[in-house]
Amino acid sequence: MADAMIAIDQPEKIQNLDVLDLVSRLDRACWELHECVSATRHESTPPDLTRWAALHNDIKRKFDLYKDEPELDLPKYHPKARPTPTPPILGQRQNVDVMAQIQLLIALRTEMVFSGAAERVTGFSAAQATRIELGIERWEKLLADITANPEVDSPNSPDEKPTV
């Protein structure tokens, strides 16, 4: 049975330089989650837990930097809208904790690219920043729960429906 692909919607272009950077980081994080060793198991390995925390910290640090800066007052001709980064092609993975993180990051990405922030030069409105902050905090809580409650590495289940 082939993996179901995860469709990630996006606008063609984005103007906000901060959103472009964060979207690229979210795409990288989704790809790293999708391709990690833990993705094909029920358990999450200690090196992957460390990597996931580092991905979270990188995105949180950059978002905190951007959200606290005032919008740049650039000339009308800049910035020109840039193509939205192409999202990674992702399929379903066996590890439910990996999939929970990927789905959350896709939601954050979607929030950023379709929000009013994408049309600004830089920065975020207070409401947009709050929604993104809450998503990043949720990811942090999810990581804490994954670390505190490790999955058991159960046998792989077949792709076919079981016969009884």
Secondary structure, 3 states (H helix, E strand, C coil): CCCCEECCCCCCEECCHHHHHHHHHHHHHHHHHHHCHHHHCCCCCHHHHHHHHHHHHHHHHHHHHHHCCCCCCCCCCCCCCEECCCCCCEECCCCHHHHHHHHHHHHHHHHHHHCHHHHCCCCCCHHHHHHHHHHHHHHHHHHHHHHHCCCCCCCCCCCCCCCC
